[in-house]
C-alpha cells in the first residue's frame, strides 16, 4: 500500500472516471449516487473528475450537489488522453483518489498522481476484469496493460469488487491487493410499477452493445408464437453504443417481429421513471456485468426480472425475485415462456420480493458508510473494515 497521510475529520476525495454523462452508462449512474451519499451522509468532500464527451454539458445538471471537473481529450476518444486531467488533479490536492473503470488514460493519470504525492488510491473496475470483458477488444487492452494499466492495478491501495464473483476475477488476473466487496446501490422510487398496464411491456434498459445479449433476446422473441407472446411487447431502451441499434432493428424486422418490438432510444430522468412504472417485467440477458444498476432499479420498482448469472446477483435467484436465463436464444425463450405464463398475482409477488431485497441490501446510505470506512482505513484512520479481504 502507498504511504498514507494522517486522516482528517473530513476526507478530501477525488472520484475519477471516463464519463459522468450518459456515455458512462451504469458506472456514471452509480458514481453519481455514491458521490451524493458520501457528501450528504458521510461528510466526505467529493469532487468528480471525468473526460468530456458530447453529452457532458447536457447531463452535468444531474450532478447538482457534487463538485465536478471535466477535461478535454486529445486524439482518439477511446484512448482518453487528457493531460488537463493530471493538472486538475494536482490543483485539487485530494487526500485520496477513487478511480472508476479501466482501459483509458485516466488510469495513468491517477497512478502518476499517486507516485508524485505518495497518497493512496482505490480502483473500482466495474466488471472490466471479468473474463468476457477481457476478451472483448483484447488487443487494445493488452496495449493498455503494457503501457499503464497493470501498474495502475498493481499499486492500488485497495481494489473494489461489486460482488464475490468480481473479487474472484481480480485474483484470477493475478492481483494480490486488498479487496473491498461492496455492491452498487439504488435509490428507491416513491411510486412502484403497477403491473396492470395493457399491453404488457417487457423492458430492456441499458446501452445497446453486443455484450448485453439484445440480439439473442430478439432471436428468442422471434421463436415465440403469437399466442405465447399474447399482448406482451418488448421495449428496448438505451443509447446506441457503436451503431448496434440499426442491426437490432433490422433483425427484428427480418424475423417478422418488428411490430411487437419497440426501440425507444436513450431514456433518462422522468422518462425512465415513466418507462419503469409502466413496465410489467424486466430482462437483462447480458454476457458480462459488474453489478448492473438496471436490475437493481427494476427491483426497486417492484418488477419481476429475468437475468443471466453474469449479472452477478445470485441473491435475486435465492430470493425468487428473478428467473434464471443464459445469454442464448433457446434459454431466453424458455425464460420468457415461464414469465409469460405467470399470472398477475405471481408476477407482482416476484416483483415485491425484488423490492424487499434492494431495501435490505442495496440502499445507498449503508453502501456510502462502508465506502467511507474504506477511505478512512486507507488513510490510516482505523482498523481493517469488515468488507475488506487483505
N, C-alpha and C positions, 0 to 999 in steps of 0.2 A: 504494500500500500504506500501511496505517496505520503510524504511528511505532512502532518496536519497542523493547522493553526489552532490556538485555543478558541473554543467555541464562544460566541457571544450570545446574548439572550435572544436576538433575532438573527436568523441565518440569512445572509445575503446570497441569493441563489440565482444562477442563470440557467434557464431551460433552453436548450439548443436543438433545433430540428430543421428538416429540409423545407417545410412549408407549414404556415399557420392558416392557410386558406383551404378551400375545398379540395385542392390538389393533394393535400396531406391526408385526405380521407379519414379513416377511423383514428389514425395516430393524432391528427390535429384536433379531432373532437375530444379524445381522451385527454390530450395535453391541456386543452383549454379548461376542461372541468377540473383536472388536477390542480392547475395553477390557481384557479379561483378558490378551491377549497383550501389550498395551502395558505393563501393570503387571508381569507376570511376566518378560518377556523384554527389555524396553527400559528398565525403571526409571522409567517415566513415572508421575507422580502423577495419577490419574484420579478424577474424580467425575462420575457420570452424573446429569443433571438431566432430568426429564420431567414431563408433565402427568399427574395422577391420572385413572384410569378404573376401571371396575367390576372389572377383573381385576388391578389393580396389587398389592393385598395378597396375592393367591394366587400370583402369579408372581414376586414380589420375591425369594424364596429362591433362584431360579435365578441371581441376581447375586452370590452369595457370593464374596467376594474382591475385589469392586469397590464402592467407596463410592457410594451413591445418595441422591438427594434428589428428592422429588416435590412438586408444587404443585397445589393445588385450582384448578379453573377456575370462573369466574363467567360465567353466561349460557350460550349455546349451546355444546355440546362441540365442534362443528365449527369454531367460531372459535378456541377455545383460549385465551381471555383469562384470564390468570393473573398478576395483579400480584404475587403472592407469589413467583413465579419470579424477577422482577427483584431483589427483596430478597435472595433466597437466592444469586443470582449475585454480588451486591455483597459479601455477607458471606464467600463462599468465596474471593474475591480471586484468581481464576486469572490466570496469565500469558497464556493463550491459550484461546479458545473454539472448539470444533469443532461446528458445527451440522449436524444430520442431518434432512433433509426440509424441505419448504416449505409455504406456504399456511396456516399458523397463527400465532398471536400470538407464539410463541417467537422467530420471526424478528425481530419488532420489538424484543423484549427484548434479544436478542443485539446488534442494531445500536445500541440505546441504551447498552448496557454499553460497547461499543467507543468510541462518541463521548465518553462520560464519562471513560474511562480512557486513551484513545489507545493501546489494545492491539489486536493483530490477531486476526482470526478467519478460520476456514476453513469453507466450506459444501459439504456433500455432498447434492445434490438427490435422489439415488437414483432417477433416471429421471423425476422430476417436471417436467422441462423438455422431455421428448420430445414430438413433435407430437401423438400420440394423447392423452397425459396433459393437454396444454394445452387440447385441445378438450373434454375431459370437465369438467363443471361450469364452463364457460367464464366465465360472468358473475361467479361467486364469485371466480375467480382474477383477473379484471380489477379488481374492487374491491380485493382484497388487494394487487395490484401498485401501484395508485394510492396506497393508504394506507401501505404499508411494504415490500412485498416487492421492488420494483425497487431501492429504496435499499439494502436488505439485500444483494442480489446484487451490485449495482454496487460497493459499498465493501468487499467481502470481500478480504482479503489474498491469498487463493487459492481457487479452486474445485476440487472433487474430482470427477473423472469416473471411473466404473467401467469404461469402455471407450472406444475411439476414437469410436464412434457417439455416445455421450453428449457427448463433447467437441465434436463437430460440432453437436449441438443447442445447446450453450452459445453457440457463435459465430453460429449462425443466429438465436438470440434477441437478438444484439447485444452480448453480454458480451465484454469485452476483458481480463478479469483473467487472471493466470497460472493455468494448469490443471495439476493433478497427475492423471495417469492411473494409477490403482491399482485392481485388481479386488477384489471380495469374496473371502473365503477360505472354507475348510471345515475342520472338524475330522474327521480320518479315523477311522472306527469300527474297532474291533478285529476285528469279525466282519462279513463281507460277505453279501449275498443269495446264497442257494443256487441260485435259479432253477429248482429242481426241484419246487416245490410243485404240487399239483393241488387245485382248478382253478387255472389260471394267472391271475395278477392283474395287470392294467394299472392303475397307480396315478396319480391326480392328487392333489397335495398343495399346498395354498395357500388363501388366503382365497377365499370364494365371492363373486365380483364379476364383473360383465359383461366387464371388460377381460381376464379370464383365459381367455375363449373356451370356457367349460364348456358353455354352451348349444349352441354349434357342435359341440363334442365329442359331446354326447348325440345331436344330429341326425345326425352321421356314424355313430355307433354303431348307430343305428336303420336305416341304409341297408345295413348288412352283413347278409348272410343268416345263418341259424343255423349252416349248415355252415362259413361263413367264420369266424364267431366261435368255433366249436368249444367248447372248455372254458374259453375266456377269460372273465373277469369284469372289469368296470370298477369300480374302487373310488375314490370321490370323498371325499377327506378335507380338512377345513378348517373354519374358523369362518365363520359366516354374516354377511357384510358387507352390511347393508341389506335383509334379508329376501329375498335371492336364492334361498335353499335351497328354499323352498316351490315356487317356479315351476319350478326344475330337476327336483324330484321329480315334479311334475305332468307336465312334458314327457316324462320317461322313461316314465311310466305311459301317457300318451296315445299314445306311439309304440310301445307294446307291448313295451318292453324293461326294464320295471321289475324283473323277476326277475333280470336279468343286470347291473344297475347297483345298487351298494351305496353309500349315503351313511353315513359313519361319524362325521361331526362333527369337532370340533377334536381334533387328535392331537398330543401333546407328549411329550417325555421318553422314558420306556421304551416307551410305546405307539407313538410314532413310530418308534423303533428297531425294534420288532417288526414294524410295518407294512412298513418298507422291506426288512427281511430276508426277509419273506415274499412280496415282490413278484417279478414276472417281468420287468416293464418299467415305464417311467415316461413320462408325457406332460405337456407344458405347451403348450397351443395358444394362447398369450397374444397379445393385440393390442399390448401395451406392457409393457416391463420396464426396470428399470435394469440389473441383472445378477442373475438370480434365484438365491437361495440354494437353492431346492428342486432345481434341476437339478444344482448342484454336489454337494448331498447325495446325490442319486440316483447320480451317477457314483462318489461315494466308497464307495457300497455295491456297486459293480460292476454297476449296472443299465444296460441299453440304454435309450436315450432317444429320444423323438420330440418335436421342438420347432420353434417358428417362428423366423424370422430376428429377430423383435422381442425375443427373449431375449438378443440381443447376445453370443452365444457362438459366433462363426464358427469358432473353433478346434475346436469339437466336431464340426462338419461336416468340417473339414480332416483331423481325426484319425480320421474314420469311426467316431465314438463316438455319432452321433446321426443320425436320419432327419429330413430337412427337410420340414416341412409349412407350410401357410399357415393362418390362422385362419378357414377356411371349411369347411363340412361336406364338400364334394367333395374338397378337398385332404387333410383329416384322414382321411377314409375311405381314400383311396389310400395314405396313410402307414400306416394300421392294417393294410391288406391286406399291404403289404410286410413289416411287423413280424411279423404272424401266420403268414406263410409261411416265416419263418426257422426253421431247426431249432435245437435246444438248444445245439449247439456254436457256431453262428454268433451266437446271442443272447449267449452267455457271452463270446465273443471281443469283441463290440462293447462289452459292459459293462466288460471288462478294459481296453480302450483308454480308456474314460472314467476309470477309476480311475487309470491311469498319467498321464492328463492333469492331474487335480487334484493328484496327488502332485508333479508337476513345476512347476505354475504357480499353484496356488491354495491353498498351505499358509499358515496364519496367521503363523508366525514371520517369513517373508520379507515379508509384507504389513505387519506391525507395524513391521518395520525401516524400510521405505520411508516409512510414515506418520510415524514418529518423526523421520526425516530431514527431512521437510517441516515438521514442527513447529519443529524447531531452526533451519531456514533462515528461517522466518517471524519468529523471534525474533532474527535476526541472528547465528546461530551457525554459519554455514558457507556453502559455495558452493552454487550452484543445483543441486538434486538432478536426477539424470538423468531422473526420471519427470515433471518439470515442464516444460511449454512456457510460456515467458514471453511 
